[in-house]
């Protein structure tokens, strides 16, 4: 049950935000005739944004669970650490940054203040 928790949390956040917005729009504004102030309208936009983010987060959690239960045929997630360290050495990148900072590369004054 623990691996379903993120999906449930995202679903509850989505439903809570959507429910509060619908309550404010249809009951308070339409049924009771209360006109919303500008702060209330901004709050509605914020709740709609939070609901959209929760929906995206829930979709991502569902996709991740699906990928864990149905992995793709290729088992590679990309290059391994040894390949990355051999082909993209950090020491060379650090030397280039030091030369940039020291101004030994043409145009360094423009790139690095």
C-alpha positions as CSV (number, residue, x, y, z in Angstrom):
1,X,0.0,0.0,0.0
2,X,2.9,2.3,0.6
3,X,3.9,2.6,-3.1
4,X,0.4,3.9,-3.8
5,X,0.8,6.8,-1.3
6,X,2.1,9.5,-3.7
7,X,-0.8,8.9,-6.1
8,X,-3.3,9.1,-3.4
9,X,-1.8,12.3,-1.9
10,X,-1.7,13.9,-5.4
11,X,-5.3,12.8,-6.0
12,X,-6.5,14.2,-2.7
13,X,-4.7,17.5,-3.3
14,X,-6.3,17.7,-6.7
15,X,-9.8,16.9,-5.4
16,X,-9.5,19.3,-2.5
17,X,-8.4,22.2,-4.7
18,X,-11.0,21.5,-7.3
19,X,-13.7,21.1,-4.7
20,X,-12.8,24.4,-3.0
21,X,-12.9,26.2,-6.3
22,X,-16.2,24.7,-7.4
23,X,-17.7,25.5,-4.0
24,X,-16.5,29.1,-4.3
25,X,-17.8,29.5,-7.9
26,X,-21.1,27.6,-7.9
27,X,-22.3,28.0,-4.3
28,X,-20.9,31.2,-2.9
29,X,-20.9,33.2,-6.1
30,X,-23.8,31.7,-8.1
31,X,-26.2,30.4,-5.4
32,X,-25.6,33.0,-2.7
33,X,-24.8,35.9,-5.1
34,X,-21.6,36.9,-3.4
35,X,-19.2,38.8,-5.7
36,X,-15.6,37.8,-5.3
37,X,-13.0,40.4,-4.4
38,X,-9.7,40.6,-6.4
39,X,-7.9,38.6,-3.8
40,X,-10.5,35.8,-3.9
41,X,-10.1,35.7,-7.7
42,X,-6.3,35.4,-7.4
43,X,-6.8,32.7,-4.8
44,X,-9.0,30.8,-7.2
45,X,-6.2,31.0,-9.8
46,X,-3.7,29.7,-7.3
47,X,-6.0,26.8,-6.4
48,X,-6.4,25.9,-10.1
49,X,-2.6,26.0,-10.5
50,X,-2.1,23.8,-7.5
51,X,-4.7,21.4,-8.8
52,X,-3.0,21.3,-12.2
53,X,0.4,20.6,-10.6
54,X,-1.1,17.9,-8.5
55,X,-2.7,16.3,-11.6
56,X,0.7,16.4,-13.4
57,X,2.4,15.0,-10.3
58,X,-0.1,12.2,-10.0
59,X,0.3,11.4,-13.7
60,X,4.0,11.2,-13.2
61,X,3.6,8.9,-10.2
62,X,1.3,6.6,-12.2
63,X,3.7,6.5,-15.1
64,X,6.7,5.7,-12.8
65,X,4.7,2.9,-11.2
66,X,3.7,1.6,-14.6
67,X,7.4,1.7,-15.7
68,X,8.4,-0.2,-12.6
69,X,5.9,-3.0,-13.2
70,X,6.4,-3.0,-17.0
71,X,10.0,-2.2,-17.7
72,X,11.1,-1.5,-21.3
73,X,12.9,-4.3,-23.2
74,X,16.2,-2.5,-23.1
75,X,17.7,-2.5,-19.6
76,X,20.0,0.5,-20.1
77,X,19.3,3.8,-18.6
78,X,22.2,5.4,-20.4
79,X,25.9,5.4,-19.9
80,X,27.5,4.1,-16.7
81,X,29.6,6.2,-14.4
82,X,32.9,4.9,-15.6
83,X,32.2,5.9,-19.2
84,X,31.0,9.3,-18.1
85,X,34.1,9.9,-16.0
86,X,36.4,8.8,-18.8
87,X,34.8,10.8,-21.6
88,X,33.8,13.9,-19.6
89,X,36.6,14.4,-17.1
90,X,35.9,16.8,-14.4
91,X,39.5,17.9,-14.1
92,X,39.6,19.3,-17.7
93,X,36.4,21.1,-17.0
94,X,37.8,22.6,-13.8
95,X,41.0,23.7,-15.7
96,X,38.9,25.4,-18.3
97,X,36.9,27.2,-15.7
98,X,40.1,28.3,-13.9
99,X,41.5,29.7,-17.2
100,X,38.2,31.5,-17.8
101,X,38.3,33.1,-14.4
102,X,41.9,34.1,-14.9
103,X,41.1,35.8,-18.2
104,X,43.4,33.6,-20.3
105,X,40.6,32.7,-22.7
106,X,39.7,35.4,-25.3
107,X,36.4,37.0,-24.5
108,X,36.6,35.9,-20.8
109,X,35.9,39.5,-19.6
110,X,32.5,39.3,-21.3
111,X,31.6,35.9,-20.0
112,X,32.8,36.1,-16.5
113,X,32.5,39.4,-14.6
